Amino acid sequence: MSLFAGGTPCWVPGDPAGRGGEDPLPAVRGRLSADVAVVGAGLVGLSTAYHLAQRLPSLDIAVVDAQRPAAGASGRGTGLLGPRVGPPVDRAVRRHGPATARRMHQASVEAVRHAVDLCARLGVSRTDGEQIVAARSRTGLASLARQAAAYRALGLDVPVLSAADIRRRVDVPYQAGLLHRRTATLDPAALAAALASACAAKGVRLYGGSPLREVHDRDGRMSELVFPHGTVRAPRVVLAVNAGVAGLGLPVGTVLALEVHAVATGPLGPEARALLGGGGPAVIDAVPLAPYFRLTDDGRLVVGGGTALHPDGTAPRRIAELRVFAWNRLEQWLRTLHPALAQVESTHRWAGRIAVTADGLPVVGPVRGRPGVWYAGGCNGHGLAMSVAHGAHLSAALLGAEDTPEPLPWHRSRAPRLPVPGVTRPLLRACLASMDRTVRRAAWPELGPRR
């Protein structure tokens, strides 16, 4: 995954290999080989390598990144560790049936638990707490009502919160919410750095500065990965490259890149922290892309969401203009949360690229027609816990382990295919513009229209 230059998160990735220095990882040079080659040193790729090394320490594993660990989406998120995979639960029931929808939710809850356990094992600091999916608009309330009914019908423990229930937790005027109890917040770059260090300690070879150019099939038994200055041959390959798969010509369906945005304040005073729950709950709006917030361990307010853009084919100058507009809107929104925040300034602004699919589900499975090659990506903005879980699943599946879990809807070889890029871009941008209008009505009607 390539480093996307779009501001600076309020967390800085640590030393990627735990070597105690600032030297970059070596690039792939010459002809190399491995038992398993993993492309992409984000959370999916590093989790895959980590769990493979745990299951079979004798494996020769190479992880290759276009830049360095956590340089892409894994280091540029907002650190919300909560349950969600695919579409909202009511839509999952309609699409997949009650039994599968229930398994999907339970798998996402288990993914959170697994990620929390991994943080404890690796010494990654986190804050355990609650996550509230809340509504301030009719659109959000209607969505919450549908989800609440689906959770009740499935017998899942996701309580409904009244406006008063929410105000007892955070002093912000939401009208209703759904409560996820066992969640956490953390520094996502720190988790990726810790995974990279743990991989290096287990003998995993880490390479950086090596963007993948091509994937060749050699006699159906060996794949050859081509990088700018060398190649890696391996019988088993994991491409954890998210939307970066688009340029490789592999039949995984359409996985598109979206740029999303976030801002963070400096550490707030005790009063402001207490008003926002003292670091406990994270609050997510029920309207897709509407702003959400959390507090960090040192009391910073992190706000994400608000505006998304499809960067492919967009001129760099236009991307820069839209970023500034998105950051300004988030800063205006955070000042409306409470009068105590009216004068708060942000100290960090950043953007990151997520990968989305047409049906909202990830893709985690073998690539058709490419023996030994697997792909994982497309978490649709809900990837922190699921990325770690995907790595654990891939490690079991690659080794044919008996404890490989029963497949779920995202354990598949491809996403739905959309039209060619030239047709997709205007359709996607029109969809994003429509969503932006909905967000504006739901979250900040006092702000002007999008430029």
N, C-alpha and C positions, 0 to 999 in steps of 0.2 A: 504494500500500500504506500502511496506516495504522500509526502508531507504536503498538506494543503495550506498555503500561506494565507491565512485569514485571521489575523489578530493573535493574541496570546492568552491561553487559558489561565485561570488563577492557580493552577497546579502545573508544575514543570516536571516532565518525565525524568526519572532518575537515571543513573548509569545503566545502559541497557543490558550489560552482561555481568553486572556485579563485580567488575574487575578493579573498582576503586580508582579509575582514571577517566579522563575525558576523551581518550582515543576512540575514533569511530570503529564500528565493526568492520572486519575485512570484507572486501567485495569478492564475489565469485570470479575466480580467474583460472583459466585453463580448463582441463577436463576433470571433473569431480564425480564421485558416485556416492550413493547412500542406500540404505535399506528403505528408508522413507524420506521423501523430500516434501517439506511444507513450505508453501509460498505465501507470505503474509505473516508478519510478526505482530499482528493485533491479538485481541483476546481469543479469537477462535483458533488461530494458528498456534499460538503459544500454549493454549489449553490442550490442544491436540497433542503437541510434542510432549508436554508435561505428563499427560495421562498415558501416552504410549511408553515413555521412559519408566513410568511407575509400573506398568503392566509387564513390560519385557525390557529390563535394563540392558540386555545385550544388543538391542537394536542400535544401528548406526543411523542417527536422525540428523538431518540438516534442515535448518529453518532459514529462509532467505527473504529479505524484505527490500523493497525499493529504496527505502531510506534507513529506518531504524525502528526498533520496537516502540509501539504506541504513537508513531508518527501520524497515523491516519485517524479514523473515527474513534478508535479505542482510547486515545489520549485526549480527545477533544469533545467528549460528552459532558454531561452534567452530573453523572454519578448517582443516578437513581436506581436502586436495586429493588425492583418490585415485580409482582406477577403480571405478565401479559405476554401473549404470543398470538400473532394473527389478529383477526378482526375482533371487535367487542363480543362478549359472550352470547348476546342475543342473536347476533348475526352468525356466530359459529354454530349455534343450535339449528338455525334454519338451513345452513349450508351443509353441515356434517352430521346432524342428528344429535339428540341429547347425550347419548353415551360417549360419543367421541368428543363433544364439546366439554363434557365433564373431565375426561382424560386430559384434554388440552390444558384446561385450567390447572388441574392437579400437577401436570408436568411443569408448568411455569412456576408454581409454588415450590415444587421440589428443586427447581433450578435456583431459586433464591436461597433455599437452605444449603444447597451444595456450594454456592458461591460464598455464603457466609462462613461455612466450614473451611473453605479454601483460604479465605482471608485470615482466619485464625491460625491455620497451619503455616501460612507464609509470613505472618507478622504484619499484615496490612491493617492499618487503623480504619475503623468504620464506626458509624453511629447507628445502632439498632433502634427502630422506632416504627411509626405507623406511616402509611401512605393513604392520602385521601383523594379520591376522584370526585371533584366537586363541580357545581354548576352555579352560574350567575345569570343565566339567560333561559328563555323558553326552549331554545334548541338543546341546551345542555340538560335541562330538567327532563325533557322528553327522552333523551338518550339514557339518562340515569334510571328513569322509570322502567324502560325496556330491559336494561341490564339487571336491575334489582329483581324484576319478575323472573328473569331467566336464572339468576343465582338461586332464588328461592325454589324454583321448580326442580333444579338440579341438586338441591340439598347441600349447597355450598355455603360456608360460613363467611359471608360478606355483608355485614350489617349496614343498614341505612342510617345516615346521620341527618338530623334536623339542622336548621340554621343555628339554633342554640348549641347543639352538640359541637358544631364546628367552631363556634365562637369561644367555647371553653378551651379549645385546643389552640386555635390561632385567631387573633382579633381582626379578622377580615370578613366582610359581609357576603359570604356565599349563602345560597338558599337551601341547598341540600347536598348530600354527598354519599359516597360508598366508602367503607373503611376496609383497608387491607392491613391486618395487624402485624404480621411478621415480615417486615421489610427493613431496609437499611439505606444509608447514604454513605458514599466513600469517594475517594480520589481515584478515578478510573486509570489515570496514568500510573499511579503508584502500584495498582494491582497488576497492570501489564509489565511494569519494570520488575516487580517481585517474581512474576511468572518467568520472565526472561532470565533472571538470576538463578531461579530454581532449575530451569532447563539447563543452563550452563553448568551448574553444579552436578547435574546428572549425566554430563558428558555430551549433551546436545550441542552440535556445532551451529553457531549463529553467524549469519552473513548479512551485511547491509549494503546500501548504495548499489543495489542490483535489481533494477526493474525487469520483470519478466517480458520477453519479446515474443516467444513462440513455444508451443508444446508439440513435440513430435512423437509419434508412435513408432517404436522400433520392434517389429515382428510380433506385436501383440503381447509381449512379455516385459518390455522395458519402455519407459518414457524418457525422453530427453528434453530437459528444460533449457531454453536458450536465453542467456543474459548478455548484456553488452560486451563483457570481457571473458566469458567462459560458459560452460555448460555443466549441468548436473544430471546424471543418469540415475534412475531409481525405478524399481518394479512397482512401488506404491507412491502415489503423489496426492497431496491435499492442496487444493487451490483455495486458500482462505483470503480471497482478494476482493470480496464484495462486488461492487459495480465495475471494478477493474477487469472483470471477466469479459466485458463487452468487446474488447479489442482482440481477443484470442480465438475467435471463430469457433467456439465450442457450443454444442447444442444444449444449453441450460435454460433456454427461454430468455425473457427480457427482464433484466435486473438493472434498474435505472438509478442514477445518482441524483440526490437532492441535497442542496446546501441548506443547513439549518444554523441558527444563531443563538448566542448566549452572551450575557453580561454578568459581571460580579462587582459588588461593592467592596469597599474596605471593611475591616472588622467593625461591626455595629456596637453601640453601647449596650449596657445591660438591659435598659428599659426596652429598647427596640427589639433585642433578642427575645425577651420575655413575651412581647406582643406577638411574635411570630412562632411561638411555641418552644423557645429555648433550644432549638436544634432538633426537636423531636420529629414532628410530622413533616413530610413533603406533601405539597398540594398540587395536584394536576387537574386542569380543567377538562370537563367531559367533552368539550368541543375540540375536535382534532386541530392541532397546530396552535390552539389558544395558549397564551403564556402560562407557565407553571413556575413554582419556586421551591427552594430548599435553603437551609442554612448549612454552612460548613462547620467543621470542628472549631475553627478559630473565629466563628461568628460572622463570616461574610454571607451576604444574601446573593444567591445565584439564581438568575432568572433565564429561562430558555423558552423556545417556541416563538410564536408570533408571526413569523414570515418565513416561507421556504421558497427557494428558487431552483430551477432546473439549469445548471451551469453549462451543460453541453451545447456548444454552438453559440453561446452568449459572449459578446465582446468583453475582454478584461475590464475595460473602463466602465461598462455597464454593470458588471458584477460588483466592482468596487463601489459604485454609486448605490446599488441596491443593498449592499452590506451596511453601509453607513446609515441608510434609511431604516433598515431592520433594527440595528443597534439603538438608534435614537428612539424608535417606537418602544422597545423593551424598557429603556430607561424612563421614558414617560410613564409607562404602565406601572413600573415598580414604585414610582412616587405616588401613585393613586391607591396603593394597597392600604396605607394608613397615614394619618397626618404626621406621625412621627418620622415618616420616611420622605416627607415632601422636599427636603433639601439634600437628600443623600445623592452623592455622585458615584458613578461607577469607576472602578480602577482597572478593570479588565474587560475587553471585548474580544470575542472570537467566533469563528465559524468552523463548521465541520461538515463532512459529507457522509450522509447515510445512504443505504441502498434500499430501494423499494421495489415491490412486485405488484402486478395488477390485482392480485387477490389478497394481498396483505400478509401472505405466509412466506416464511423463509424457504430456502432450498438447501437441503443437506442430504447429499446422496451421490452415488456413482454417476459419472458422466457417460452417457450412452455412446457406444462405439469406441470408447477409450478404456480398455482394460486396465484396472489398477489406478485410474484417475478419479478422484472425488472432488466435489465442489461444495463449499458452504458459504452462504451469504444471504443478504436480503432480509434482515430482521425488522425493517420498516420502522426504525427508531425505537425499538423495544429490545435492544440487543445486549444489555450489560449482563444480566443473569443468563440469558439464553445463549450468549456466545460461549461462556464457560461450559454450559451444558452441552452445546454442540461439539466442543472439543472432546468431552468425555464420551459422548456417543460415537464419534468418529473413531476414537482409539479402540473401542470395543469392536466396532464393525470391521475395521481394517484387519484386525487380528482374528476375526471370526470367533470372538469370545462367546461362551455360552450365556453370559449375563447381558448380552446385547438386548435392550428393551424392545418390546413390540413396536413396530413402526407407527408413527403418528402422521397427520396430514402433511407436515413439512419435511418428512423423511422421503424425499422424492428426487427425481433426476432433473426436473426442469420446472420452471415457472411458466405461466401462460405467456404466449408469445404475442407481443404488440406489433403494430406495423413498423415499417422501416423507420430509422431515426428521423428522416426529413419530415415524415408525416406525424410521428409521435410528438415531436417538440411542441408544435402549436397546440395540439390536443392537451398535452400535459400542462402547458402554461395556462391555457384557458381553465383547466380544472383547478390549478393552484390559485388563479385569480378569483374563481368562484368561492373557494374555501377561504380565501383571505377576506372576502366581503362578509362571510358568515362569522369569522373570527372577530372582525371589527365590530359587528353588531353585538356579539356576545361579550367581548372583553373590554373594548375601549371605544364606545360610541362617541365619546367626546373628542377623539382624535380625528384628524382629517383623513381623506381617502388616500389609498396607496397611489404613489406616483407611477 
